[in-house]
């Protein structure tokens, strides 16, 4: 099942395993995926003398991971092919204390402090590019806290459960039977949600302020560039971020990063992290900054868990997030008919009618993708004409099952018994209100700057972007902003990288001239 080249790579990956691992398989003799699962896991086991398989006949299809004969708390009801193959490999490595996805000591201590027991179940699609991030984060938490158990379930193999739980978006994480999270996420966000739900044991460690020359908030293209350029000047640099890669990780295909003809969001995020690791940059990932003090010469930020970081130069590169409609019915049906990622959630609407809200590039790209899956795609654009590039408009107009409606204001998401059944829209020219029956709504109305932390502290535009001068300087000396969070026009990866470099050079120039 695995080709010889991949097996050779696995032999190398597993060469350092120290414990004995058992893939304990239970599968019905007549299950249509039994042979596929056995073939995959046996191939994996052949790549290390420390990995073995045990098969027993049972109901359904599942396997669990044992370490030295003891259950680890990690299990799968899936054939972890596709994007989830890496989740299987990392589960083994994490149990052995290895793998670059394991958090730093401080974040690990937060996981260990979680009160249990906690039983987590994540429903995934093997075509989902966001699901592995969630699965791998939760599996890593299991290896750090004996009170956590996590099961990964392929919704395609267990459609009855998907229907019963009204799941229309993945990954869908349930905590002790109740929905905890739907959609893309990262280690830090998931940990925060678990802390809020279950609570944590009190910490006995005293927080100290970590001092640097340059403090970068955000780990996307702008933040990475700012950190690298600052480190190359010989400065002590720290990156404090929820995740390295930022919004980039939510982009599937990237074809306009000059000199790189084609890449993916996940690959670019990995490349950014690898480049950062080439320099003496302290990376404090999985942090949510909740407070900033920028009045004095030393700028100090405090995370949700009380960690403090300070520096005379603060570069804000916190990026942006997807905007929401903020209409009745939207928030409560995210993951149950309201979605933001057509690549991940589109397969749930095969043969069904859906809407795309937004006529920009992301909206028409979503419509084009969904047209190959759904029976009909209706694009609703608020303005009198589409904002997308002409090439995308022409391609969308050529598709027979794509309808474009302009002057359309979304008023409400209509649902019945927890599932979306339609959308209420108003024609802004005639004021006519119409209810349109459909099964899914994909929101693609652009981004909003992640600048709330600095409201009232820095000058901002009417849309919440931090105002900067041509050198990325903000209204407060010693504070700089770069990328999508700033007022720089055109939100593009290549522009964010350049702005991050510019902010770092400006901060260094101000330091040399004694401004900061």
Secondary structure per residue as TSV (DSSP state, phi and psi in degrees):
chain	resnum	aa	ss	phi	psi
A	1	X	-	360.0	-42.5
A	2	X	-	-92.6	136.5
A	3	X	-	-74.3	166.9
A	4	X	H	-64.3	-35.2
A	5	X	H	-64.3	-44.5
A	6	X	H	-66.1	-38.0
A	7	X	H	-62.6	-39.5
A	8	X	H	-62.5	-39.2
A	9	X	H	-65.0	-40.3
A	10	X	H	-66.5	-36.7
A	11	X	H	-57.8	-42.5
A	12	X	H	-69.0	-42.3
A	13	X	H	-62.2	-40.7
A	14	X	T	-89.5	0.5
A	15	X	T	-60.1	-30.1
A	16	X	T	-93.8	8.5
A	17	X	-	-60.7	137.2
A	18	X	-	-107.1	-27.7
A	19	X	S	-101.6	172.8
A	20	X	-	-99.2	132.5
A	21	X	E	-121.2	137.3
A	22	X	E	-121.6	127.1
A	23	X	E	-93.7	100.4
A	24	X	E	-91.1	106.3
A	25	X	E	-103.1	135.0
A	26	X	E	-127.3	119.5
A	27	X	E	-147.0	139.5
A	28	X	-	-67.1	135.3
A	29	X	T	-55.9	-29.0
A	30	X	T	-98.9	5.8
A	31	X	-	-68.2	133.1
A	32	X	T	-64.8	-19.9
A	33	X	T	-103.4	6.0
A	34	X	H	-59.6	-51.8
A	35	X	H	-64.7	-35.0
A	36	X	H	-65.4	-43.5
A	37	X	H	-65.1	-46.5
A	38	X	H	-62.5	-41.0
A	39	X	H	-61.7	-43.4
A	40	X	H	-65.4	-50.0
A	41	X	H	-70.3	-34.8
A	42	X	H	-65.0	-38.9
A	43	X	H	-62.4	-41.6
A	44	X	H	-63.4	-43.7
A	45	X	H	-64.4	-31.6
A	46	X	T	-66.8	-14.3
A	47	X	T	-88.7	-1.9
A	48	X	-	-154.8	133.9
A	49	X	T	-68.4	-10.5
A	50	X	T	-94.3	1.3
A	51	X	E	-119.1	133.5
A	52	X	E	-140.2	168.1
A	53	X	E	-121.4	146.7
A	54	X	E	-132.7	130.2
A	55	X	E	-119.1	129.7
A	56	X	E	-130.3	148.6
A	57	X	E	-77.1	136.2
A	58	X	-	-157.2	-164.0
A	59	X	S	-96.2	145.9
A	60	X	S	70.7	-145.5
A	61	X	E	-152.9	119.9
A	62	X	E	-162.2	163.8
A	63	X	E	-154.0	152.4
A	64	X	E	-125.6	160.4
A	65	X	E	-106.1	124.5
A	66	X	E	-111.9	143.4
A	67	X	E	-119.6	120.5
A	68	X	T	50.3	39.3
A	69	X	T	83.9	-1.4
A	70	X	E	-111.7	134.6
A	71	X	E	-59.2	134.5
A	72	X	E	-85.6	-20.2
A	73	X	E	96.7	0.3
A	74	X	E	-104.3	128.4
A	75	X	E	-145.3	161.7
A	76	X	E	-133.4	136.9
A	77	X	E	-114.4	73.7
A	78	X	S	-170.1	162.4
A	79	X	-	-102.7	99.1
A	80	X	-	-73.2	68.1
A	81	X	-	-92.5	-170.8
A	82	X	G	56.7	-136.3
A	83	X	G	-67.4	-21.8
A	84	X	G	-86.3	-2.7
A	85	X	H	-62.2	-40.1
A	86	X	H	-65.0	-28.4
A	87	X	H	-66.1	-38.0
A	88	X	H	-64.5	-46.7
A	89	X	H	-63.0	-44.5
A	90	X	H	-68.0	-30.5
A	91	X	H	-59.8	-43.1
A	92	X	H	-66.8	-46.9
A	93	X	H	-64.0	-42.3
A	94	X	H	-61.9	-40.1
A	95	X	H	-63.1	-24.2
A	96	X	T	-91.3	6.1
A	97	X	T	79.0	21.2
A	98	X	-	-124.7	167.1
A	99	X	-	112.4	132.3
A	100	X	T	-73.0	-7.4
A	101	X	T	-85.3	-5.1
A	102	X	S	-70.1	140.5
A	103	X	-	-75.8	169.9
A	104	X	-	-70.8	172.9
A	105	X	H	-59.8	-43.4
A	106	X	H	-63.6	-44.7
A	107	X	H	-67.7	-38.5
A	108	X	H	-60.0	-37.2
A	109	X	H	-67.3	-32.0
A	110	X	H	-64.6	-40.2
A	111	X	H	-64.0	-45.2
A	112	X	H	-62.9	-26.2
A	113	X	T	-83.4	-9.1
A	114	X	B	-60.3	135.7
A	115	X	-	-80.2	138.1
A	116	X	S	-122.8	-171.8
A	117	X	-	-77.7	153.0
A	118	X	E	-129.5	121.3
A	119	X	E	-111.3	114.7
A	120	X	E	-111.0	140.9
A	121	X	E	-132.4	127.0
A	122	X	E	-117.5	121.1
A	123	X	E	-92.2	130.1
A	124	X	E	-131.2	167.8
A	125	X	-	-120.5	136.2
A	126	X	T	-68.7	-11.4
A	127	X	T	-93.8	-3.1
A	128	X	-	-81.6	126.5
A	129	X	T	-83.7	-16.4
A	130	X	T	-91.0	-22.1
A	131	X	H	-59.8	-43.5
A	132	X	H	-58.0	-35.6
A	133	X	H	-59.3	-41.8
A	134	X	H	-72.0	-47.2
A	135	X	H	-59.0	-46.0
A	136	X	H	-68.6	-36.2
A	137	X	H	-64.7	-45.8
A	138	X	H	-69.3	-37.7
A	139	X	H	-63.2	-38.6
A	140	X	H	-63.5	-38.2
A	141	X	H	-63.4	-37.1
A	142	X	H	-59.1	-39.4
A	143	X	H	-70.3	-16.6
A	144	X	H	-99.4	-18.4
A	145	X	-	-137.7	115.0
A	146	X	T	-66.4	-12.1
A	147	X	T	-90.0	2.0
A	148	X	E	-109.5	136.4
A	149	X	E	-124.9	143.2
A	150	X	E	-140.9	130.2
A	151	X	E	-121.2	133.0
A	152	X	E	-103.3	128.7
A	153	X	E	-124.1	127.9
A	154	X	E	-82.3	113.2
A	155	X	T	-60.9	-26.6
A	156	X	T	-68.9	-27.8
A	157	X	T	-85.1	-25.9
A	158	X	-	-124.0	62.8
A	159	X	H	-64.0	-28.5
A	160	X	H	-62.8	-38.1
A	161	X	H	-68.7	-39.8
A	162	X	H	-59.6	-43.6
A	163	X	H	-67.2	-43.8
A	164	X	H	-65.4	-33.4
A	165	X	T	-91.8	0.5
A	166	X	T	58.1	39.4
A	167	X	-	-82.8	123.8
A	168	X	-	-130.0	19.1
A	169	X	S	-158.6	144.0
A	170	X	S	-129.8	159.6
A	171	X	S	-69.0	144.1
A	172	X	E	-117.1	115.0
A	173	X	E	-103.3	126.0
A	174	X	E	-111.1	134.1
A	175	X	E	-112.2	111.8
A	176	X	T	49.8	45.1
A	177	X	T	87.3	-6.9
A	178	X	E	-113.0	140.5
A	179	X	E	-62.0	125.2
A	180	X	E	-103.9	-38.4
A	181	X	E	-160.5	145.7
A	182	X	E	-132.9	136.5
A	183	X	S	97.0	-174.2
A	184	X	S	-58.7	146.6
A	185	X	-	-164.7	179.5
A	186	X	-	-141.6	176.5
A	187	X	H	-55.1	-47.2
A	188	X	H	-64.8	-44.3
A	189	X	H	-65.4	-43.6
A	190	X	H	-63.7	-41.3
A	191	X	H	-63.3	-41.5
A	192	X	H	-62.0	-39.9
A	193	X	H	-67.0	-37.7
A	194	X	H	-68.7	-38.8
A	195	X	H	-62.3	-41.4
A	196	X	H	-66.4	-36.7
A	197	X	H	-80.2	-43.6
A	198	X	H	-105.2	-21.0
A	199	X	-	83.0	167.7
A	200	X	B	-133.7	154.0
A	201	X	-	-70.6	146.6
A	202	X	-	-64.0	143.7
A	203	X	-	-89.1	141.8
A	204	X	-	-101.3	-1.8
A	205	X	-	-89.9	140.1
A	206	X	-	-89.4	130.1
A	207	X	-	-76.2	134.5
A	208	X	-	-115.8	156.0
A	209	X	E	-85.0	124.7
A	210	X	E	-91.6	120.4
A	211	X	E	-101.3	138.9
A	212	X	E	-138.3	172.9
A	213	X	E	-82.4	-38.7
A	214	X	E	-134.8	131.8
A	215	X	E	-117.0	122.9
A	216	X	E	-109.8	123.7
A	217	X	E	-99.1	116.6
A	218	X	E	113.0	138.2
A	219	X	E	-117.9	22.3
A	220	X	S	-82.6	-164.1
A	221	X	H	-56.8	-41.4
A	222	X	H	-68.0	-45.5
A	223	X	H	-64.3	-41.6
A	224	X	H	-64.1	-44.5
A	225	X	H	-63.0	-42.2
A	226	X	H	-61.7	-42.6
A	227	X	H	-67.2	-43.2
A	228	X	H	-65.6	-45.5
A	229	X	H	-64.3	-36.7
A	230	X	H	-68.5	-42.4
A	231	X	H	-64.2	-34.5
A	232	X	T	-67.8	-16.0
A	233	X	T	-88.9	3.5
A	234	X	T	83.5	14.6
A	235	X	-	-89.4	154.9
A	236	X	-	-82.0	118.1
A	237	X	E	-124.9	141.0
A	238	X	E	-131.1	142.3
A	239	X	E	-111.0	123.3
A	240	X	E	-113.1	116.4
A	241	X	E	-151.0	155.3
A	242	X	E	-70.7	-36.8
A	243	X	E	-160.6	145.4
A	244	X	E	-77.5	129.0
A	245	X	T	113.8	-37.2
A	246	X	G	57.8	-139.7
A	247	X	G	-62.6	-22.3
A	248	X	G	-55.2	-35.8
A	249	X	G	-64.6	-15.0
A	250	X	G	-93.6	2.7
A	251	X	-	-100.6	126.8
A	252	X	S	-78.7	-58.1
A	253	X	E	-115.5	136.0
A	254	X	E	-126.2	119.6
A	255	X	-	-126.8	6.3
A	256	X	-	-121.2	19.7
A	257	X	B	-87.3	107.1
A	258	X	T	-56.9	133.4
A	259	X	T	84.6	-8.3
A	260	X	B	-118.6	94.4
A	261	X	S	-55.4	-35.8
A	262	X	S	-157.2	134.4
A	263	X	E	-154.3	-178.0
A	264	X	E	-120.8	165.0
A	265	X	H	-61.1	-44.8
A	266	X	H	-63.6	-39.9
A	267	X	H	-66.7	-42.0
A	268	X	H	-64.8	-39.4
A	269	X	H	-60.7	-42.1
A	270	X	H	-64.2	-39.5
A	271	X	H	-65.6	-39.5
A	272	X	H	-61.8	-44.3
A	273	X	H	-66.2	-41.6
A	274	X	H	-63.3	-38.4
A	275	X	H	-67.5	-42.6
A	276	X	H	-58.4	-39.0
A	277	X	T	-71.3	-9.6
A	278	X	T	-78.2	-8.7
A	279	X	T	-123.0	160.6
A	280	X	T	-77.4	62.5
A	281	X	E	-104.6	126.1
A	282	X	E	-80.2	120.3
A	283	X	E	-103.3	114.9
A	284	X	E	-109.8	86.3
A	285	X	-	-88.9	167.7
A	286	X	S	63.8	34.8
A	287	X	-	-114.6	137.8
A	288	X	-	-110.0	114.3
A	289	X	E	-81.3	127.6
A	290	X	E	-113.7	-14.8
A	291	X	E	-147.5	141.8
A	292	X	E	-134.7	135.1
A	293	X	E	-120.2	105.6
A	294	X	-	-118.9	14.6
A	295	X	S	-73.7	-37.3
A	296	X	S	-92.0	-172.3
A	297	X	S	-66.9	-39.0
A	298	X	S	-89.0	124.5
A	299	X	E	-93.1	127.7
A	300	X	E	-123.1	135.7
A	301	X	E	-123.2	148.5
A	302	X	E	-125.4	131.9
A	303	X	E	-84.3	171.3
A	304	X	T	-57.0	-31.6
A	305	X	T	-98.9	16.8
A	306	X	S	90.0	0.3
A	307	X	-	-71.0	141.7
A	308	X	E	-120.6	139.3
A	309	X	E	-133.5	142.0
A	310	X	E	-140.8	155.7
A	311	X	E	-169.9	154.0
A	312	X	E	-72.0	-18.9
A	313	X	E	-120.8	122.2
A	314	X	E	-118.7	120.6
A	315	X	E	-108.1	114.6
A	316	X	E	-91.1	113.9
A	317	X	-	-135.5	49.6
A	318	X	-	-83.0	-0.9
A	319	X	-	69.7	-149.8
A	320	X	E	-144.3	169.9
A	321	X	E	-133.3	164.3
A	322	X	E	-63.0	134.1
A	323	X	-	-77.1	151.1
A	324	X	-	-111.0	162.6
A	325	X	-	-71.8	-32.9
A	326	X	-	56.8	47.2
A	327	X	-	-117.4	159.4
A	328	X	B	-54.8	136.9
A	329	X	T	91.2	-11.6
A	330	X	S	-74.9	-58.0
A	331	X	G	-59.0	-43.5
A	332	X	G	-75.6	-8.0
A	333	X	G	-117.8	15.3
A	334	X	B	-64.5	124.5
A	335	X	T	89.2	-6.5
A	336	X	T	-128.8	40.8
A	337	X	T	125.0	-20.9
A	338	X	E	-106.4	124.5
A	339	X	E	-138.2	165.3
A	340	X	S	-124.9	-15.5
A	341	X	-	-120.2	103.8
A	342	X	H	-66.0	-27.6
A	343	X	H	-69.9	-37.0
A	344	X	H	-85.7	-44.4
A	345	X	H	-99.6	-10.6
A	346	X	G	-53.9	-43.2
A	347	X	G	-59.0	-21.4
A	348	X	G	-69.8	-14.2
A	349	X	G	-114.7	26.5
A	350	X	T	-59.5	126.2
A	351	X	T	75.2	10.8
A	352	X	S	-118.0	157.1
A	353	X	E	-82.6	139.3
A	354	X	E	-138.2	166.6
A	355	X	E	-119.4	149.3
A	356	X	E	-118.7	124.2
A	357	X	E	-98.1	114.4
A	358	X	-	123.8	128.9
A	359	X	-	-110.9	23.8
A	360	X	S	-84.2	-168.8
A	361	X	H	-59.1	-45.7
A	362	X	H	-64.9	-36.5
A	363	X	H	-65.4	-47.6
A	364	X	H	-71.5	-33.7
A	365	X	H	-61.9	-41.1
A	366	X	H	-64.0	-43.8
A	367	X	H	-62.0	-42.0
A	368	X	H	-64.0	-42.9
A	369	X	H	-63.7	-45.1
A	370	X	H	-70.8	-25.1
A	371	X	H	-61.6	-27.1
A	372	X	T	-80.3	-7.7
A	373	X	T	-116.3	-43.5
A	374	X	S	-92.1	157.8
A	375	X	S	-70.0	-36.8
A	376	X	E	-152.0	142.8
A	377	X	E	-125.0	121.0
A	378	X	E	-109.0	122.0
A	379	X	E	-96.4	123.7
A	380	X	E	-108.0	119.1
A	381	X	-	-115.2	129.3
A	382	X	S	-66.4	-39.8
A	383	X	S	-82.0	-179.1
A	384	X	S	-81.2	-10.7
A	385	X	S	-149.9	159.9
A	386	X	-	-70.2	150.8
A	387	X	-	-103.4	-4.8
A	388	X	S	-71.8	160.4
A	389	X	-	-57.9	146.7
A	390	X	H	-57.4	-36.1
A	391	X	H	-63.1	-36.4
A	392	X	H	-72.7	-39.3
A	393	X	H	-60.3	-44.4
A	394	X	H	-64.8	-40.3
A	395	X	H	-65.7	-41.5
A	396	X	H	-65.3	-39.7
A	397	X	H	-67.1	-21.4
A	398	X	T	-81.4	-12.8
A	399	X	-	-86.2	124.6
A	400	X	T	-67.8	-22.7
A	401	X	T	-104.1	18.5
A	402	X	E	-112.1	123.9
A	403	X	E	-116.0	136.8
A	404	X	E	-114.2	126.8
A	405	X	E	-122.5	120.7
A	406	X	-	-102.5	173.2
A	407	X	S	59.3	30.8
A	408	X	E	-107.8	121.5
A	409	X	E	-107.2	120.9
A	410	X	E	-76.2	126.0
A	411	X	E	-104.1	-34.6
A	412	X	E	-163.8	146.4
A	413	X	E	-93.9	123.0
A	414	X	E	-97.4	134.6
A	415	X	E	-143.0	161.4
A	416	X	E	-142.6	124.1
A	417	X	T	53.5	43.8
A	418	X	T	84.5	3.2
A	419	X	E	-127.2	141.2
A	420	X	E	-66.5	133.5
A	421	X	E	-121.6	-12.1
A	422	X	E	-178.5	-175.3
A	423	X	E	-140.4	142.4
A	424	X	E	-106.2	122.1
A	425	X	E	-129.0	154.5
A	426	X	E	-120.6	133.0
A	427	X	E	-75.7	115.4
A	428	X	T	-71.1	-12.2
A	429	X	T	-88.6	-42.7
A	430	X	T	-102.3	-12.7
A	431	X	-	66.5	12.7
A	432	X	-	-72.5	132.6
A	433	X	E	-104.5	134.0
A	434	X	E	-136.8	139.4
A	435	X	E	-99.3	126.0
A	436	X	E	-116.3	124.0
A	437	X	E	-75.2	132.9
A	438	X	-	-164.7	174.8
A	439	X	S	-110.2	-17.9
A	440	X	E	-150.1	150.7
A	441	X	E	-130.7	121.2
A	442	X	E	-107.2	116.0
A	443	X	E	-89.6	119.8
A	444	X	-	-138.3	65.1
A	445	X	-	-111.9	25.8
A	446	X	-	95.2	-165.6
A	447	X	E	-120.4	158.3
A	448	X	E	-129.0	138.4
A	449	X	E	-65.3	139.3
A	450	X	-	-85.4	72.6
A	451	X	-	-121.4	6.2
A	452	X	G	-54.4	-33.6
A	453	X	G	-58.5	-27.4
A	454	X	G	-110.4	12.9
A	455	X	B	-63.9	129.8
A	456	X	T	85.2	-10.5
A	457	X	T	-105.6	-33.7
A	458	X	B	-126.4	151.8
A	459	X	-	-67.1	137.4
A	460	X	B	-134.5	160.2
A	461	X	-	-78.3	174.3
A	462	X	T	-64.3	-20.6
A	463	X	T	-97.8	7.0
A	464	X	S	90.3	9.8
A	465	X	-	-82.4	140.9
A	466	X	B	-73.4	124.9
A	467	X	-	-73.9	130.1
A	468	X	-	-129.0	158.0
A	469	X	-	-91.2	-176.9
A	470	X	T	-61.4	-12.6
A	471	X	T	-105.9	13.3
A	472	X	S	71.0	13.7
A	473	X	B	-79.7	141.2
A	474	X	-	-96.9	-169.3
A	475	X	S	-74.9	-7.4
A	476	X	S	-116.1	121.5
A	477	X	T	-55.8	137.3
A	478	X	T	89.6	-6.7
A	479	X	E	-115.9	129.4
A	480	X	E	-126.4	156.5
A	481	X	E	-135.9	145.5
A	482	X	-	-147.8	146.2
A	483	X	G	84.7	-154.8
A	484	X	G	-64.2	-20.9
A	485	X	G	-76.0	-14.3
A	486	X	B	-98.7	174.9
A	487	X	S	-83.3	7.0
A	488	X	-	-61.1	134.6
A	489	X	S	-73.2	154.2
A	490	X	S	68.1	105.1
A	491	X	-	-91.7	93.1
A	492	X	-	-132.4	152.1
A	493	X	H	-59.5	-46.9
A	494	X	H	-65.3	-34.3
A	495	X	H	-69.9	-42.4
A	496	X	H	-59.6	-41.5
A	497	X	H	-61.1	-45.3
A	498	X	H	-64.3	-40.0
A	499	X	H	-66.1	-37.1
A	500	X	H	-63.2	-42.6
A	501	X	H	-64.0	-41.9
A	502	X	H	-62.5	-43.2
A	503	X	H	-60.9	-42.0
A	504	X	H	-64.4	-42.5
A	505	X	H	-66.4	-36.9
A	506	X	H	-65.7	-42.3
A	507	X	H	-62.7	-41.1
A	508	X	H	-65.9	-41.3
A	509	X	H	-62.9	-41.3
A	510	X	H	-65.5	-35.0
A	511	X	H	-67.0	-43.8
A	512	X	H	-63.2	-38.2
A	513	X	T	-84.6	-0.9
A	514	X	T	79.4	13.6
A	515	X	-	-70.1	-35.1
A	516	X	-	-125.2	360.0
